[in-house]
Amino acid sequence: MIENARRSIRCALILALALGTLPGVVSAQESEEPVEPVRNVQLFFHLVEADGFTDDDPEISDVVSELRKLFNFEGYRLLSTSMLNVGLARTSNVAFGGTGSQRVFADDSETPLTIHAEVTTRRYERHVRAKVTLTEGTSGSRRYEGREWGGVLMDLSGPLLEASVTIRDGQRVVLGSARRSAGEPVLILIVTPRIDQT
């Protein structure tokens, strides 16, 4: 009789496995915490050149009045606009983070610039913390003007511009200004984030 009971239990287990998972296994899997989707932040950049321009650039007419409050230049013109899409993955129970880079070609320059962004935010917040670096060239660093140290060429010039800011969704922020070299015009970098909370 005990042997018949054991066979019945084995047959029931084999039948359950053949037809699908056991109810106990299903409830154990359902109780696990669901994976939260990756959030997305789009960073819209405007690269502006400040110099002795006297004509107004209609593409940046809405920001020129703000630029005049921060800088003392005669005129401004838009060199490029770009959008950097940064996917944010969960880094803790409440925090998300991600990085992204892109090359930007100014209208009259043969050497591209690289924008690199490290973005963090917390769950349910409508602002992000962004560390943005603007460098010359495609490798993420400016021309190597340094010297060799232990067989490694050291970059002593650093980035053109580096800024860390906390920005609200849709807020336009001037990150700063920089020159490629002493004889070249000033570059101004402006960013506006769009946060996707889905």
Backbone as CSV, one residue per row, in Angstrom:
resi,resn,N_x,N_y,N_z,CA_x,CA_y,CA_z,C_x,C_y,C_z
1,MET,0.817,-1.196,0.000,0.000,0.000,0.000,0.864,1.265,0.000
2,ILE,1.914,1.229,0.803,2.828,2.387,0.828,3.497,2.535,-0.536
3,GLU,3.837,1.414,-1.144,4.475,1.445,-2.458,3.534,2.057,-3.495
4,ASN,2.228,1.751,-3.438,1.244,2.327,-4.358,1.122,3.836,-4.158
5,ALA,1.185,4.269,-2.913,1.113,5.707,-2.618,2.329,6.422,-3.185
6,ARG,3.513,5.824,-3.048,4.726,6.430,-3.590,4.642,6.529,-5.114
7,ARG,4.150,5.480,-5.775,4.005,5.508,-7.228,3.001,6.594,-7.651
8,SER,1.948,6.730,-6.910,0.939,7.751,-7.236,1.535,9.149,-7.128
9,ILE,2.332,9.356,-6.067,2.960,10.678,-5.893,3.943,10.943,-7.026
10,ARG,4.762,9.920,-7.383,5.713,10.077,-8.487,4.973,10.365,-9.793
11,CYS,3.910,9.631,-10.048,3.132,9.861,-11.277,2.546,11.261,-11.289
12,ALA,2.068,11.721,-10.150,1.489,13.066,-10.069,2.561,14.126,-10.325
13,LEU,3.784,13.940,-9.774,4.884,14.881,-10.002,5.306,14.888,-11.458
14,ILE,5.445,13.696,-12.044,5.835,13.614,-13.453,4.770,14.256,-14.332
15,LEU,3.509,14.020,-14.040,2.421,14.611,-14.811,2.427,16.137,-14.673
16,ALA,2.655,16.630,-13.445,2.693,18.082,-13.221,3.853,18.714,-13.974
17,LEU,5.016,18.059,-13.959,6.165,18.595,-14.689,5.940,18.547,-16.194
18,ALA,5.279,17.519,-16.675,5.011,17.400,-18.104,4.002,18.443,-18.572
19,LEU,3.034,18.759,-17.742,1.986,19.719,-18.129,2.364,21.168,-17.853
20,GLY,3.280,21.388,-16.981,3.663,22.751,-16.637,4.283,22.781,-15.261
21,THR,4.551,23.985,-14.776,5.205,24.109,-13.486,4.235,23.834,-12.358
22,LEU,4.789,23.506,-11.233,3.981,23.262,-10.042,3.460,24.571,-9.477
23,PRO,2.286,24.562,-8.833,1.741,25.796,-8.275,2.684,26.446,-7.259
24,GLY,3.386,25.655,-6.464,4.317,26.228,-5.474,5.464,26.962,-6.120
25,VAL,5.964,26.449,-7.239,7.066,27.095,-7.951,6.597,28.403,-8.563
26,VAL,5.393,28.406,-9.131,4.853,29.620,-9.745,4.703,30.721,-8.713
27,SER,4.165,30.400,-7.543,3.980,31.441,-6.536,5.317,31.964,-6.033
28,ALA,6.352,31.120,-6.003,7.673,31.586,-5.573,8.246,32.559,-6.598
29,GLN,8.060,32.303,-7.888,8.565,33.203,-8.911,7.779,34.503,-8.940
30,GLU,6.497,34.451,-8.714,5.687,35.665,-8.731,6.004,36.584,-7.566
31,SER,6.520,36.045,-6.467,6.784,36.879,-5.307,8.082,37.662,-5.440
32,GLU,8.924,37.350,-6.450,10.145,38.110,-6.648,9.796,39.530,-7.075
33,GLU,10.673,40.477,-6.710,10.445,41.880,-7.049,10.532,42.068,-8.565
34,PRO,9.560,42.728,-9.177,9.599,42.898,-10.629,10.761,43.801,-11.036
35,VAL,11.301,43.553,-12.220,12.390,44.370,-12.735,11.805,45.686,-13.233
36,GLU,12.379,46.797,-12.780,11.884,48.102,-13.183,12.473,48.480,-14.533
37,PRO,11.697,49.078,-15.410,12.220,49.413,-16.736,13.297,50.492,-16.650
38,VAL,14.165,50.495,-17.641,15.223,51.500,-17.710,14.586,52.845,-18.031
39,ARG,14.965,53.864,-17.283,14.493,55.212,-17.580,15.370,55.795,-18.671
40,ASN,14.919,56.871,-19.243,15.636,57.473,-20.352,15.698,58.983,-20.159
41,VAL,16.873,59.565,-20.431,17.036,61.017,-20.382,17.619,61.462,-21.712
42,GLN,16.992,62.439,-22.322,17.515,63.041,-23.540,18.104,64.387,-23.161
43,LEU,19.363,64.585,-23.515,20.042,65.853,-23.254,20.189,66.581,-24.587
44,PHE,19.537,67.749,-24.700,19.609,68.558,-25.905,20.680,69.622,-25.695
45,PHE,21.688,69.638,-26.576,22.811,70.566,-26.450,22.777,71.603,-27.565
46,HIS,23.108,72.837,-27.196,23.355,73.923,-28.150,24.800,74.366,-27.928
47,LEU,25.594,74.314,-28.988,26.960,74.828,-28.932,26.961,76.171,-29.641
48,VAL,27.280,77.206,-28.892,27.195,78.581,-29.385,28.595,79.179,-29.416
49,GLU,28.860,79.957,-30.451,30.134,80.672,-30.543,29.893,82.141,-30.220
50,ALA,30.712,82.681,-29.330,30.602,84.091,-28.951,31.804,84.826,-29.510
51,ASP,31.515,85.906,-30.229,32.599,86.691,-30.816,32.044,88.053,-31.182
52,GLY,32.667,88.724,-32.102,32.252,90.054,-32.485,31.164,90.074,-33.540
53,PHE,30.272,89.072,-33.551,29.197,89.048,-34.544,28.217,90.176,-34.249
54,THR,27.797,90.855,-35.286,26.832,91.933,-35.089,25.432,91.517,-35.521
55,ASP,25.350,90.525,-36.422,24.031,90.055,-36.864,23.435,89.121,-35.819
56,ASP,22.112,89.157,-35.672,21.424,88.241,-34.767,21.217,86.902,-35.455
57,ASP,21.438,85.824,-34.726,21.193,84.480,-35.229,19.778,84.096,-34.809
58,PRO,18.844,83.980,-35.756,17.453,83.704,-35.392,17.256,82.357,-34.686
59,GLU,18.176,81.416,-34.886,18.028,80.100,-34.270,18.234,80.123,-32.757
60,ILE,18.914,81.145,-32.255,19.145,81.220,-30.799,18.649,82.538,-30.217
61,SER,17.719,83.171,-30.891,17.218,84.465,-30.411,16.604,84.358,-29.014
62,ASP,16.048,83.181,-28.682,15.422,83.025,-27.369,16.437,82.894,-26.239
63,VAL,17.697,82.584,-26.541,18.691,82.437,-25.469,19.695,83.580,-25.418
64,VAL,19.729,84.413,-26.445,20.730,85.487,-26.491,20.566,86.452,-25.330
65,SER,19.333,86.780,-24.958,19.142,87.726,-23.838,19.709,87.141,-22.539
66,GLU,19.554,85.822,-22.347,20.135,85.185,-21.154,21.652,85.154,-21.236
67,LEU,22.189,84.908,-22.428,23.644,84.896,-22.585,24.238,86.267,-22.303
68,ARG,23.533,87.311,-22.714,24.036,88.672,-22.471,24.093,88.998,-20.972
69,LYS,23.241,88.361,-20.164,23.292,88.560,-18.714,24.516,87.892,-18.092
70,LEU,24.999,86.814,-18.730,26.121,86.058,-18.184,27.468,86.457,-18.773
71,PHE,27.482,86.828,-20.053,28.733,87.108,-20.753,28.695,88.495,-21.371
72,ASN,29.881,89.024,-21.663,29.988,90.361,-22.230,30.585,90.269,-23.640
73,PHE,29.820,89.698,-24.586,30.253,89.604,-25.969,29.287,90.389,-26.839
74,GLU,29.792,90.815,-28.015,28.949,91.611,-28.910,27.875,90.778,-29.593
75,GLY,28.203,89.541,-29.939,27.227,88.731,-30.654,27.459,87.239,-30.460
76,TYR,26.449,86.476,-30.863,26.472,85.025,-30.685,25.909,84.365,-31.936
77,ARG,26.459,83.196,-32.266,25.887,82.418,-33.362,25.910,80.943,-32.990
78,LEU,24.918,80.219,-33.469,24.781,78.798,-33.188,25.715,78.002,-34.089
79,LEU,26.561,77.142,-33.491,27.447,76.278,-34.258,26.817,74.910,-34.509
80,SER,26.167,74.352,-33.495,25.552,73.041,-33.683,24.507,72.777,-32.616
81,THR,23.566,71.914,-32.953,22.610,71.378,-31.988,22.721,69.864,-32.040
82,SER,22.543,69.229,-30.906,22.633,67.767,-30.865,21.778,67.250,-29.720
83,MET,21.465,65.950,-29.809,20.700,65.301,-28.753,21.436,64.032,-28.355
84,LEU,21.709,63.895,-27.063,22.371,62.716,-26.511,21.342,61.936,-25.706
85,ASN,21.109,60.697,-26.109,20.134,59.844,-25.445,20.876,58.974,-24.434
86,VAL,20.553,59.106,-23.138,21.230,58.350,-22.084,20.199,57.451,-21.399
87,GLY,20.387,56.140,-21.540,19.541,55.188,-20.837,20.036,55.011,-19.420
88,LEU,19.120,55.065,-18.456,19.491,54.959,-17.052,19.059,53.608,-16.503
89,ALA,19.990,52.896,-15.912,19.705,51.614,-15.281,19.720,51.791,-13.771
90,ARG,19.038,50.922,-13.092,18.954,51.006,-11.637,20.338,50.723,-11.024
91,THR,20.782,51.612,-10.126,22.046,51.419,-9.426,21.833,51.082,-7.950
92,SER,20.643,51.350,-7.428,20.269,50.977,-6.061,18.744,50.909,-6.017
93,ASN,18.172,50.781,-4.818,16.709,50.697,-4.707,16.007,51.943,-5.210
94,VAL,16.656,53.105,-5.103,15.993,54.349,-5.493,16.762,55.159,-6.534
95,ALA,17.966,54.739,-6.905,18.801,55.544,-7.799,18.967,54.889,-9.162
96,PHE,19.152,55.743,-10.179,19.392,55.317,-11.544,20.598,56.078,-12.073
97,GLY,21.351,55.471,-12.979,22.506,56.153,-13.547,22.852,55.616,-14.915
98,GLY,23.554,56.441,-15.694,23.993,56.030,-17.020,24.943,57.052,-17.600
99,THR,25.644,56.665,-18.662,26.576,57.561,-19.333,26.359,57.499,-20.834
100,GLY,26.837,58.516,-21.517,26.761,58.549,-22.971,27.736,59.567,-23.522
101,SER,28.139,59.369,-24.764,29.064,60.283,-25.443,28.631,60.455,-26.885
102,GLN,28.993,61.583,-27.449,28.742,61.817,-28.867,29.724,62.835,-29.403
103,ARG,29.988,62.726,-30.709,30.839,63.706,-31.382,29.972,64.821,-31.933
104,VAL,30.508,66.020,-31.872,29.809,67.206,-32.377,30.745,67.901,-33.353
105,PHE,30.224,68.221,-34.526,31.022,68.933,-35.520,30.520,70.365,-35.618
106,ALA,31.379,71.310,-35.254,31.039,72.722,-35.401,31.099,73.071,-36.883
107,ASP,30.381,74.104,-37.273,30.243,74.463,-38.687,31.560,74.589,-39.439
108,ASP,32.538,75.288,-38.855,33.745,75.626,-39.610,35.010,74.941,-39.087
109,SER,34.875,73.918,-38.272,36.050,73.262,-37.717,36.194,71.857,-38.264
110,GLU,37.443,71.474,-38.560,37.709,70.120,-39.032,37.828,69.136,-37.872
111,THR,38.180,69.637,-36.690,38.350,68.771,-35.529,37.033,68.675,-34.772
112,PRO,36.512,67.467,-34.594,35.252,67.340,-33.856,35.451,67.568,-32.364
113,LEU,34.361,67.854,-31.705,34.337,67.934,-30.251,33.579,66.714,-29.743
114,THR,33.860,66.304,-28.522,33.147,65.194,-27.915,32.449,65.678,-26.656
115,ILE,31.158,65.375,-26.558,30.387,65.655,-25.345,30.181,64.328,-24.627
116,HIS,30.579,64.278,-23.368,30.382,63.082,-22.546,29.524,63.491,-21.345
117,ALA,28.514,62.676,-21.023,27.626,62.998,-19.896,27.472,61.786,-18.987
118,GLU,27.595,62.021,-17.691,27.284,61.038,-16.660,26.038,61.551,-15.949
119,VAL,24.954,60.770,-16.003,23.662,61.235,-15.502,23.190,60.324,-14.374
120,THR,22.702,60.933,-13.292,22.100,60.179,-12.195,20.796,60.860,-11.794
121,THR,19.886,60.067,-11.260,18.638,60.597,-10.731,18.090,59.597,-9.725
122,ARG,17.035,59.986,-9.053,16.382,59.106,-8.088,14.960,58.845,-8.561
123,ARG,14.406,57.753,-8.106,13.069,57.351,-8.519,12.056,58.458,-8.214
124,TYR,11.160,58.698,-9.137,10.035,59.642,-9.029,10.467,61.105,-8.945
125,GLU,11.715,61.427,-9.232,12.137,62.827,-9.212,12.096,63.384,-10.626
126,ARG,11.866,64.675,-10.727,11.768,65.344,-12.020,13.004,66.183,-12.307
127,HIS,14.137,65.788,-11.762,15.398,66.441,-12.076,16.500,65.390,-12.143
128,VAL,17.600,65.757,-12.807,18.746,64.868,-12.940,20.003,65.611,-12.511
129,ARG,20.983,64.839,-12.112,22.328,65.367,-11.838,23.182,64.953,-13.018
130,ALA,23.800,65.905,-13.688,24.595,65.606,-14.881,25.983,66.198,-14.752
131,LYS,26.971,65.363,-15.036,28.353,65.834,-15.154,28.679,65.784,-16.640
132,VAL,28.891,66.951,-17.244,29.093,67.061,-18.682,30.521,67.530,-18.942
133,THR,31.176,66.851,-19.870,32.545,67.194,-20.253,32.595,67.430,-21.749
134,LEU,33.191,68.548,-22.146,33.393,68.885,-23.554,34.887,68.797,-23.819
135,THR,35.279,67.925,-24.750,36.687,67.755,-25.082,36.886,67.894,-26.579
136,GLU,38.116,68.146,-26.958,38.447,68.270,-28.372,38.926,66.930,-28.891
137,GLY,38.461,66.538,-30.071,38.867,65.273,-30.668,37.830,64.200,-30.419
138,THR,38.101,63.003,-30.955,37.142,61.917,-30.876,37.419,60.946,-29.755
139,SER,38.583,61.025,-29.147,38.935,60.037,-28.130,38.484,60.438,-26.737
140,GLY,37.819,61.565,-26.621,37.381,62.018,-25.299,38.424,62.847,-24.581
141,SER,39.501,63.213,-25.269,40.506,64.068,-24.646,41.076,65.010,-25.700
142,ARG,41.629,66.108,-25.237,42.200,67.086,-26.150,43.518,66.587,-26.716
143,ARG,44.122,67.398,-27.574,45.423,67.030,-28.128,46.388,66.728,-26.996
144,TYR,47.221,65.728,-27.200,48.191,65.379,-26.166,49.366,66.327,-26.250
145,GLU,49.437,67.199,-25.282,50.510,68.187,-25.225,51.445,67.868,-24.065
146,GLY,51.254,66.716,-23.484,52.022,66.349,-22.296,53.291,65.615,-22.625
147,ARG,53.731,64.819,-21.683,54.959,64.067,-21.856,54.719,62.619,-21.471
148,GLU,55.684,61.773,-21.846,55.565,60.365,-21.517,55.930,60.137,-20.055
149,TRP,55.135,59.294,-19.400,55.390,58.936,-18.007,55.240,57.433,-17.899
150,GLY,56.355,56.734,-17.792,56.313,55.276,-17.709,55.737,54.628,-18.950
151,GLY,56.015,55.192,-20.128,55.529,54.612,-21.371,54.127,55.044,-21.747
152,VAL,53.457,55.855,-20.903,52.102,56.328,-21.186,52.157,57.816,-21.457
153,LEU,51.559,58.239,-22.572,51.520,59.652,-22.916,50.462,60.336,-22.061
154,MET,50.864,61.276,-21.237,49.956,61.946,-20.309,49.344,63.175,-20.971
155,ASP,48.043,63.364,-20.783,47.328,64.527,-21.303,47.313,65.594,-20.219
156,LEU,48.084,66.641,-20.421,48.160,67.718,-19.433,47.180,68.846,-19.731
157,SER,46.523,68.790,-20.882,45.663,69.909,-21.277,44.273,69.833,-20.665
158,GLY,43.753,68.639,-20.392,42.435,68.503,-19.771,41.307,68.828,-20.719
159,PRO,40.077,68.753,-20.226,38.913,69.036,-21.076,38.775,70.537,-21.349
160,LEU,38.065,70.845,-22.415,37.751,72.243,-22.704,36.805,72.801,-21.647
161,LEU,35.829,71.990,-21.263,34.814,72.435,-20.305,34.336,71.220,-19.524
162,GLU,34.124,71.415,-18.227,33.582,70.358,-17.379,32.664,71.014,-16.357
163,ALA,31.440,70.506,-16.250,30.461,71.100,-15.334,29.573,70.021,-14.756
164,SER,29.247,70.160,-13.470,28.283,69.280,-12.806,27.121,70.134,-12.334
165,VAL,25.920,69.759,-12.759,24.734,70.553,-12.433,23.563,69.643,-12.114
166,THR,22.632,70.149,-11.309,21.345,69.504,-11.095,20.324,70.303,-11.881
167,ILE,19.609,69.632,-12.790,18.723,70.317,-13.731,17.331,69.714,-13.670
168,ARG,16.324,70.580,-13.634,14.936,70.124,-13.719,14.598,69.708,-15.140
169,ASP,13.612,68.868,-15.270,13.119,68.442,-16.562,12.677,69.667,-17.370
170,GLY,13.257,69.859,-18.546,12.904,70.984,-19.413,13.628,72.277,-19.117
171,GLN,14.435,72.339,-18.083,15.158,73.566,-17.730,16.381,73.735,-18.631
172,ARG,16.582,74.930,-19.162,17.748,75.227,-19.995,18.840,75.819,-19.105
173,VAL,20.044,75.244,-19.210,21.151,75.675,-18.351,22.385,75.934,-19.203
174,VAL,23.044,77.076,-18.956,24.334,77.362,-19.575,25.392,76.679,-18.724
175,LEU,26.104,75.721,-19.322,27.097,74.956,-18.574,28.406,75.708,-18.403
176,GLY,28.735,76.580,-19.340,29.970,77.345,-19.217,30.526,77.695,-20.582
177,SER,31.733,78.278,-20.557,32.380,78.705,-21.791,33.832,78.244,-21.789
178,ALA,34.381,78.131,-22.996,35.770,77.684,-23.137,36.305,78.128,-24.491
179,ARG,37.624,78.189,-24.598,38.297,78.460,-25.868,39.124,77.239,-26.251
180,ARG,39.146,76.932,-27.542,40.030,75.856,-28.011,41.486,76.279,-27.905
181,SER,41.751,77.513,-28.261,43.099,78.077,-28.127,42.949,79.578,-27.945
182,ALA,44.039,80.235,-27.620,43.985,81.671,-27.293,43.439,82.518,-28.432
183,GLY,43.691,82.161,-29.674,43.255,82.985,-30.796,41.863,82.665,-31.305
184,GLU,41.243,81.648,-30.792,39.933,81.233,-31.295,38.797,81.828,-30.474
185,PRO,37.597,81.907,-31.065,36.459,82.458,-30.334,36.025,81.554,-29.169
186,VAL,35.222,82.121,-28.295,34.726,81.399,-27.121,33.564,80.500,-27.525
187,LEU,33.558,79.274,-26.978,32.464,78.335,-27.170,31.623,78.297,-25.896
188,ILE,30.316,78.286,-26.046,29.392,78.223,-24.913,28.515,76.989,-25.102
189,LEU,28.396,76.174,-24.057,27.597,74.954,-24.140,26.348,75.097,-23.269
190,ILE,25.191,74.828,-23.870,23.892,74.938,-23.201,23.218,73.569,-23.261
191,VAL,22.565,73.150,-22.171,21.901,71.844,-22.146,20.475,71.984,-21.623
192,THR,19.580,71.157,-22.156,18.198,71.046,-21.686,17.841,69.565,-21.603
193,PRO,17.490,69.048,-20.403,17.127,67.624,-20.297,15.641,67.381,-20.496
194,ARG,15.309,66.213,-21.030,13.935,65.707,-21.088,13.956,64.336,-20.439
195,ILE,13.179,64.147,-19.389,13.194,62.912,-18.613,11.985,62.061,-18.981
196,ASP,12.254,60.809,-19.349,11.188,59.844,-19.628,11.060,58.950,-18.417
197,GLN,9.923,59.012,-17.715,9.746,58.274,-16.478,8.978,56.981,-16.657
198,THR,8.829,56.504,-17.886,8.103,55.256,-18.091,8.958,54.070,-17.747
